Amino acid sequence: MNTKNTFTILLIGLISGGCGADLTCDEPQKYQMAVESSKITSPEDLDLLRSDRELRIGRASPRDPRSADSPCLDTPPRILSQESS
């Protein structure tokens, strides 16, 4: 019975300790440093790239800059379509 109580106490301690993890956004992430670049071109001795397989990525909606003490983003920004309707 003593082993069971010890195991239960250790399990509760591990579970409650995991909930107190420090999740901060202080360090910039790699995706935040992404910049737009030119299209990839194939060398002359290779086949041309197929434009129908090009991945088109929309621009994120503009928004005010976040304050330095704001929490992490829970959801990504809304993406606006580049196609005109």
N, CA, C and O atoms as CSV, one atom per row, in Angstrom:
chain,resi,resn,atom,element,x,y,z
A,1,MET,N,N,0.820,-1.191,0.000
A,1,MET,CA,C,0.000,0.000,0.000
A,1,MET,C,C,0.866,1.258,0.000
A,1,MET,O,O,0.489,2.265,-0.600
A,2,ASN,N,N,1.996,1.216,0.650
A,2,ASN,CA,C,2.883,2.361,0.725
A,2,ASN,C,C,3.460,2.695,-0.650
A,2,ASN,O,O,3.609,3.873,-0.978
A,3,THR,N,N,3.784,1.703,-1.451
A,3,THR,CA,C,4.317,1.917,-2.792
A,3,THR,C,C,3.281,2.582,-3.682
A,3,THR,O,O,3.609,3.450,-4.491
A,4,LYS,N,N,2.029,2.171,-3.530
A,4,LYS,CA,C,0.951,2.762,-4.330
A,4,LYS,C,C,0.779,4.239,-4.004
A,4,LYS,O,O,0.602,5.048,-4.916
A,5,ASN,N,N,0.825,4.607,-2.749
A,5,ASN,CA,C,0.702,6.013,-2.345
A,5,ASN,C,C,1.888,6.837,-2.852
A,5,ASN,O,O,1.710,7.963,-3.315
A,6,THR,N,N,3.077,6.282,-2.766
A,6,THR,CA,C,4.271,6.985,-3.253
A,6,THR,C,C,4.172,7.220,-4.757
A,6,THR,O,O,4.472,8.310,-5.245
A,7,PHE,N,N,3.748,6.188,-5.487
A,7,PHE,CA,C,3.591,6.322,-6.934
A,7,PHE,C,C,2.547,7.393,-7.271
A,7,PHE,O,O,2.761,8.184,-8.189
A,8,THR,N,N,1.441,7.432,-6.559
A,8,THR,CA,C,0.384,8.418,-6.802
A,8,THR,C,C,0.891,9.833,-6.541
A,8,THR,O,O,0.613,10.742,-7.323
A,9,ILE,N,N,1.620,10.025,-5.466
A,9,ILE,CA,C,2.152,11.342,-5.131
A,9,ILE,C,C,3.158,11.797,-6.195
A,9,ILE,O,O,3.137,12.957,-6.608
A,10,LEU,N,N,4.032,10.895,-6.637
A,10,LEU,CA,C,4.989,11.243,-7.689
A,10,LEU,C,C,4.282,11.573,-9.005
A,10,LEU,O,O,4.677,12.504,-9.707
A,11,LEU,N,N,3.250,10.820,-9.335
A,11,LEU,CA,C,2.499,11.061,-10.565
A,11,LEU,C,C,1.806,12.420,-10.525
A,11,LEU,O,O,1.832,13.155,-11.512
A,12,ILE,N,N,1.199,12.755,-9.412
A,12,ILE,CA,C,0.541,14.055,-9.269
A,12,ILE,C,C,1.573,15.186,-9.361
A,12,ILE,O,O,1.297,16.224,-9.964
A,13,GLY,N,N,2.728,14.999,-8.783
A,13,GLY,CA,C,3.782,16.011,-8.852
A,13,GLY,C,C,4.288,16.219,-10.271
A,13,GLY,O,O,4.523,17.355,-10.684
A,14,LEU,N,N,4.456,15.139,-11.018
A,14,LEU,CA,C,4.911,15.257,-12.399
A,14,LEU,C,C,3.867,15.944,-13.279
A,14,LEU,O,O,4.209,16.787,-14.108
A,15,ILE,N,N,2.623,15.590,-13.102
A,15,ILE,CA,C,1.548,16.191,-13.904
A,15,ILE,C,C,1.405,17.674,-13.595
A,15,ILE,O,O,1.292,18.487,-14.513
A,16,SER,N,N,1.409,18.037,-12.322
A,16,SER,CA,C,1.251,19.451,-11.976
A,16,SER,C,C,2.493,20.262,-12.361
A,16,SER,O,O,2.374,21.449,-12.666
A,17,GLY,N,N,3.660,19.658,-12.353
A,17,GLY,CA,C,4.878,20.354,-12.776
A,17,GLY,C,C,4.893,20.615,-14.274
A,17,GLY,O,O,5.436,21.627,-14.716
A,18,GLY,N,N,4.311,19.728,-15.058
A,18,GLY,CA,C,4.243,19.915,-16.501
A,18,GLY,C,C,3.330,21.052,-16.891
A,18,GLY,O,O,3.538,21.681,-17.929
A,19,CYS,N,N,2.328,21.327,-16.090
A,19,CYS,CA,C,1.399,22.416,-16.391
A,19,CYS,C,C,2.016,23.783,-16.131
A,19,CYS,O,O,1.490,24.789,-16.607
A,20,GLY,N,N,3.096,23.846,-15.403
A,20,GLY,CA,C,3.708,25.122,-15.071
A,20,GLY,C,C,4.857,25.488,-15.994
A,20,GLY,O,O,5.700,26.309,-15.636
A,21,ALA,N,N,4.900,24.890,-17.175
A,21,ALA,CA,C,5.989,25.181,-18.112
A,21,ALA,C,C,5.936,26.646,-18.534
A,21,ALA,O,O,4.860,27.225,-18.685
A,22,ASP,N,N,7.109,27.231,-18.718
A,22,ASP,CA,C,7.217,28.637,-19.102
A,22,ASP,C,C,7.217,28.734,-20.624
A,22,ASP,O,O,8.243,28.497,-21.262
A,23,LEU,N,N,6.071,29.081,-21.206
A,23,LEU,CA,C,5.953,29.221,-22.653
A,23,LEU,C,C,6.000,30.700,-23.001
A,23,LEU,O,O,5.020,31.420,-22.809
A,24,THR,N,N,7.129,31.149,-23.509
A,24,THR,CA,C,7.272,32.559,-23.865
A,24,THR,C,C,7.596,32.697,-25.336
A,24,THR,O,O,7.998,31.735,-25.991
A,25,CYS,N,N,7.421,33.886,-25.842
A,25,CYS,CA,C,7.725,34.184,-27.248
A,25,CYS,C,C,8.843,35.219,-27.331
A,25,CYS,O,O,8.879,36.024,-28.262
A,26,ASP,N,N,9.747,35.199,-26.365
A,26,ASP,CA,C,10.795,36.209,-26.311
A,26,ASP,C,C,11.749,36.096,-27.498
A,26,ASP,O,O,12.180,37.113,-28.042
A,27,GLU,N,N,12.078,34.882,-27.901
A,27,GLU,CA,C,13.029,34.678,-28.992
A,27,GLU,C,C,12.290,34.706,-30.332
A,27,GLU,O,O,11.244,34.071,-30.468
A,28,PRO,N,N,12.821,35.437,-31.327
A,28,PRO,CA,C,12.176,35.423,-32.637
A,28,PRO,C,C,12.264,34.027,-33.259
A,28,PRO,O,O,13.281,33.343,-33.142
A,29,GLN,N,N,11.199,33.628,-33.908
A,29,GLN,CA,C,11.159,32.325,-34.561
A,29,GLN,C,C,11.710,32.438,-35.982
A,29,GLN,O,O,11.762,33.533,-36.542
A,30,LYS,N,N,12.116,31.324,-36.560
A,30,LYS,CA,C,12.710,31.330,-37.899
A,30,LYS,C,C,11.721,31.844,-38.939
A,30,LYS,O,O,12.109,32.561,-39.862
A,31,TYR,N,N,10.454,31.487,-38.797
A,31,TYR,CA,C,9.474,31.917,-39.796
A,31,TYR,C,C,9.247,33.429,-39.764
A,31,TYR,O,O,8.780,33.993,-40.753
A,32,GLN,N,N,9.561,34.092,-38.666
A,32,GLN,CA,C,9.387,35.530,-38.580
A,32,GLN,C,C,10.458,36.279,-39.369
A,32,GLN,O,O,10.286,37.459,-39.674
A,33,MET,N,N,11.542,35.621,-39.696
A,33,MET,CA,C,12.626,36.249,-40.439
A,33,MET,C,C,12.540,35.951,-41.938
A,33,MET,O,O,13.451,36.299,-42.688
A,34,ALA,N,N,11.453,35.312,-42.379
A,34,ALA,CA,C,11.307,34.975,-43.790
A,34,ALA,C,C,11.130,36.241,-44.622
A,34,ALA,O,O,10.444,37.178,-44.212
A,35,VAL,N,N,11.745,36.256,-45.773
A,35,VAL,CA,C,11.626,37.379,-46.697
A,35,VAL,C,C,11.194,36.850,-48.059
A,35,VAL,O,O,11.463,35.701,-48.410
A,36,GLU,N,N,10.524,37.704,-48.814
A,36,GLU,CA,C,10.099,37.321,-50.142
A,36,GLU,C,C,11.314,37.314,-51.061
A,36,GLU,O,O,12.150,38.215,-51.000
A,37,SER,N,N,11.407,36.311,-51.897
A,37,SER,CA,C,12.539,36.216,-52.813
A,37,SER,C,C,12.035,36.004,-54.236
A,37,SER,O,O,10.841,35.809,-54.467
A,38,SER,N,N,12.951,36.045,-55.165
A,38,SER,CA,C,12.573,35.870,-56.567
A,38,SER,C,C,12.250,34.402,-56.846
A,38,SER,O,O,12.577,33.516,-56.056
A,39,LYS,N,N,11.604,34.167,-57.985
A,39,LYS,CA,C,11.238,32.808,-58.366
A,39,LYS,C,C,12.490,31.992,-58.685
A,39,LYS,O,O,13.529,32.538,-59.056
A,40,ILE,N,N,12.369,30.712,-58.537
A,40,ILE,CA,C,13.460,29.804,-58.856
A,40,ILE,C,C,13.503,29.613,-60.371
A,40,ILE,O,O,12.467,29.419,-61.006
A,41,THR,N,N,14.675,29.668,-60.933
A,41,THR,CA,C,14.833,29.408,-62.361
A,41,THR,C,C,15.718,28.188,-62.529
A,41,THR,O,O,16.661,27.977,-61.766
A,42,SER,N,N,15.405,27.397,-63.524
A,42,SER,CA,C,16.198,26.191,-63.755
A,42,SER,C,C,17.376,26.511,-64.669
A,42,SER,O,O,17.270,27.385,-65.530
A,43,PRO,N,N,18.486,25.822,-64.494
A,43,PRO,CA,C,19.639,26.026,-65.377
A,43,PRO,C,C,19.294,25.642,-66.817
A,43,PRO,O,O,18.324,24.925,-67.065
A,44,GLU,N,N,20.084,26.120,-67.738
A,44,GLU,CA,C,19.798,25.923,-69.154
A,44,GLU,C,C,19.760,24.457,-69.565
A,44,GLU,O,O,18.978,24.098,-70.445
A,45,ASP,N,N,20.572,23.602,-68.963
A,45,ASP,CA,C,20.622,22.208,-69.374
A,45,ASP,C,C,19.535,21.337,-68.734
A,45,ASP,O,O,19.501,20.131,-68.980
A,46,LEU,N,N,18.645,21.922,-67.916
A,46,LEU,CA,C,17.544,21.185,-67.294
A,46,LEU,C,C,16.208,21.632,-67.880
A,46,LEU,O,O,16.108,22.697,-68.489
A,47,ASP,N,N,15.188,20.806,-67.688
A,47,ASP,CA,C,13.841,21.158,-68.148
A,47,ASP,C,C,13.340,22.361,-67.371
A,47,ASP,O,O,13.737,22.582,-66.227
A,48,LEU,N,N,12.457,23.144,-68.001
A,48,LEU,CA,C,11.854,24.288,-67.324
A,48,LEU,C,C,10.889,23.819,-66.247
A,48,LEU,O,O,10.303,22.742,-66.355
A,49,LEU,N,N,10.729,24.615,-65.227
A,49,LEU,CA,C,9.795,24.285,-64.155
A,49,LEU,C,C,8.367,24.495,-64.640
A,49,LEU,O,O,8.105,25.394,-65.438
A,50,ARG,N,N,7.451,23.672,-64.162
A,50,ARG,CA,C,6.058,23.771,-64.589
A,50,ARG,C,C,5.347,24.830,-63.760
A,50,ARG,O,O,5.292,24.739,-62.533
A,51,SER,N,N,4.807,25.829,-64.436
A,51,SER,CA,C,4.141,26.926,-63.727
A,51,SER,C,C,2.814,26.482,-63.113
A,51,SER,O,O,2.345,27.117,-62.169
A,52,ASP,N,N,2.189,25.402,-63.623
A,52,ASP,CA,C,0.924,24.937,-63.046
A,52,ASP,C,C,1.123,24.248,-61.699
A,52,ASP,O,O,0.149,23.987,-60.992
A,53,ARG,N,N,2.350,23.953,-61.340
A,53,ARG,CA,C,2.641,23.332,-60.040
A,53,ARG,C,C,3.264,24.313,-59.058
A,53,ARG,O,O,3.772,23.912,-58.010
A,54,GLU,N,N,3.227,25.574,-59.390
A,54,GLU,CA,C,3.789,26.603,-58.520
A,54,GLU,C,C,2.877,26.821,-57.318
A,54,GLU,O,O,1.661,26.931,-57.473
A,55,LEU,N,N,3.446,26.881,-56.151
A,55,LEU,CA,C,2.684,27.115,-54.930
A,55,LEU,C,C,2.506,28.607,-54.730
A,55,LEU,O,O,3.485,29.346,-54.616
A,56,ARG,N,N,1.278,29.045,-54.688
A,56,ARG,CA,C,0.997,30.469,-54.481
A,56,ARG,C,C,0.606,30.677,-53.019
A,56,ARG,O,O,-0.320,30.044,-52.512
A,57,ILE,N,N,1.323,31.565,-52.362
A,57,ILE,CA,C,1.075,31.854,-50.949
A,57,ILE,C,C,0.527,33.266,-50.850
A,57,ILE,O,O,1.142,34.218,-51.330
A,58,GLY,N,N,-0.634,33.393,-50.226
A,58,GLY,CA,C,-1.258,34.701,-50.071
A,58,GLY,C,C,-0.535,35.559,-49.042
A,58,GLY,O,O,0.230,35.053,-48.221
A,59,ARG,N,N,-0.783,36.841,-49.096
A,59,ARG,CA,C,-0.183,37.765,-48.125
A,59,ARG,C,C,-1.046,37.804,-46.862
A,59,ARG,O,O,-2.271,37.701,-46.929
A,60,ALA,N,N,-0.403,37.950,-45.739
A,60,ALA,CA,C,-1.130,38.040,-44.473
A,60,ALA,C,C,-1.820,39.394,-44.380
A,60,ALA,O,O,-1.348,40.382,-44.944
A,61,SER,N,N,-2.930,39.432,-43.670
A,61,SER,CA,C,-3.665,40.680,-43.516
A,61,SER,C,C,-2.835,41.673,-42.699
A,61,SER,O,O,-2.164,41.277,-41.747
A,62,PRO,N,N,-2.874,42.956,-43.061
A,62,PRO,CA,C,-2.091,43.935,-42.289
A,62,PRO,C,C,-2.695,44.132,-40.901
A,62,PRO,O,O,-3.913,44.106,-40.729
A,63,ARG,N,N,-1.853,44.322,-39.952
A,63,ARG,CA,C,-2.317,44.594,-38.589
A,63,ARG,C,C,-1.268,45.409,-37.858
A,63,ARG,O,O,-0.107,45.470,-38.262
A,64,ASP,N,N,-1.697,46.028,-36.785
A,64,ASP,CA,C,-0.784,46.840,-35.986
A,64,ASP,C,C,0.294,45.954,-35.361
A,64,ASP,O,O,0.024,44.796,-35.044
A,65,PRO,N,N,1.511,46.476,-35.178
A,65,PRO,CA,C,2.556,45.679,-34.531
A,65,PRO,C,C,2.152,45.326,-33.106
A,65,PRO,O,O,1.481,46.102,-32.426
A,66,ARG,N,N,2.565,44.163,-32.673
A,66,ARG,CA,C,2.248,43.701,-31.321
A,66,ARG,C,C,3.222,44.333,-30.332
A,66,ARG,O,O,4.372,44.618,-30.666
A,67,SER,N,N,2.750,44.541,-29.134
A,67,SER,CA,C,3.626,45.098,-28.099
A,67,SER,C,C,4.637,44.043,-27.662
A,67,SER,O,O,4.405,42.845,-27.828
A,68,ALA,N,N,5.745,44.488,-27.111
A,68,ALA,CA,C,6.827,43.575,-26.736
A,68,ALA,C,C,6.417,42.604,-25.637
A,68,ALA,O,O,6.954,41.499,-25.564
A,69,ASP,N,N,5.472,42.995,-24.779
A,69,ASP,CA,C,5.082,42.117,-23.675
A,69,ASP,C,C,3.825,41.301,-23.990
A,69,ASP,O,O,3.233,40.722,-23.079
A,70,SER,N,N,3.406,41.241,-25.248
A,70,SER,CA,C,2.202,40.493,-25.597
A,70,SER,C,C,2.498,38.989,-25.588
A,70,SER,O,O,3.637,38.577,-25.811
A,71,PRO,N,N,1.478,38.176,-25.332
A,71,PRO,CA,C,1.689,36.728,-25.278
A,71,PRO,C,C,1.869,36.138,-26.676
A,71,PRO,O,O,1.744,36.847,-27.675
A,72,CYS,N,N,2.160,34.853,-26.742
A,72,CYS,CA,C,2.336,34.161,-28.016
A,72,CYS,C,C,1.045,34.184,-28.827
A,72,CYS,O,O,-0.051,34.301,-28.280
A,73,LEU,N,N,1.201,34.071,-30.142
A,73,LEU,CA,C,0.028,33.961,-31.002
A,73,LEU,C,C,-0.576,32.569,-30.850
A,73,LEU,O,O,0.138,31.566,-30.884
A,74,ASP,N,N,-1.888,32.516,-30.682
A,74,ASP,CA,C,-2.566,31.225,-30.605
A,74,ASP,C,C,-3.005,30.762,-31.983
A,74,ASP,O,O,-3.079,29.560,-32.241
A,75,THR,N,N,-3.293,31.697,-32.863
A,75,THR,CA,C,-3.718,31.353,-34.209
A,75,THR,C,C,-2.925,32.200,-35.200
A,75,THR,O,O,-2.535,33.322,-34.878
A,76,PRO,N,N,-2.686,31.679,-36.389
A,76,PRO,CA,C,-1.949,32.459,-37.386
A,76,PRO,C,C,-2.798,33.600,-37.913
A,76,PRO,O,O,-4.018,33.581,-37.748
A,77,PRO,N,N,-2.182,34.604,-38.549
A,77,PRO,CA,C,-2.959,35.715,-39.097
A,77,PRO,C,C,-3.850,35.253,-40.245
A,77,PRO,O,O,-3.563,34.247,-40.894
A,78,ARG,N,N,-4.924,35.985,-40.490
A,78,ARG,CA,C,-5.845,35.667,-41.581
A,78,ARG,C,C,-5.143,35.936,-42.902
A,78,ARG,O,O,-4.441,36.938,-43.039
A,79,ILE,N,N,-5.324,35.059,-43.865
A,79,ILE,CA,C,-4.678,35.204,-45.164
A,79,ILE,C,C,-5.654,35.837,-46.150
A,79,ILE,O,O,-6.797,35.395,-46.274
A,80,LEU,N,N,-5.195,36.879,-46.852
A,80,LEU,CA,C,-6.006,37.524,-47.863
A,80,LEU,C,C,-5.705,36.928,-49.222
A,80,LEU,O,O,-4.555,36.605,-49.519
A,81,SER,N,N,-6.699,36.782,-50.030
A,81,SER,CA,C,-6.514,36.239,-51.371
A,81,SER,C,C,-5.840,37.281,-52.249
A,81,SER,O,O,-6.132,38.471,-52.132
A,82,GLN,N,N,-4.943,36.850,-53.126
A,82,GLN,CA,C,-4.276,37.752,-54.051
A,82,GLN,C,C,-5.080,37.919,-55.327
A,82,GLN,O,O,-4.825,38.835,-56.109
A,83,GLU,N,N,-6.043,37.047,-55.540
A,83,GLU,CA,C,-6.856,37.142,-56.749
A,83,GLU,C,C,-7.923,38.191,-56.566
A,83,GLU,O,O,-8.517,38.292,-55.493
A,84,SER,N,N,-8.178,38.982,-57.607
A,84,SER,CA,C,-9.217,40.008,-57.524
A,84,SER,C,C,-10.538,39.393,-57.942
A,84,SER,O,O,-10.588,38.571,-58.856
A,85,SER,N,N,-11.603,39.792,-57.272
A,85,SER,CA,C,-12.928,39.222,-57.571
A,85,SER,C,C,-13.696,40.112,-58.496
A,85,SER,O,O,-14.829,39.796,-58.858
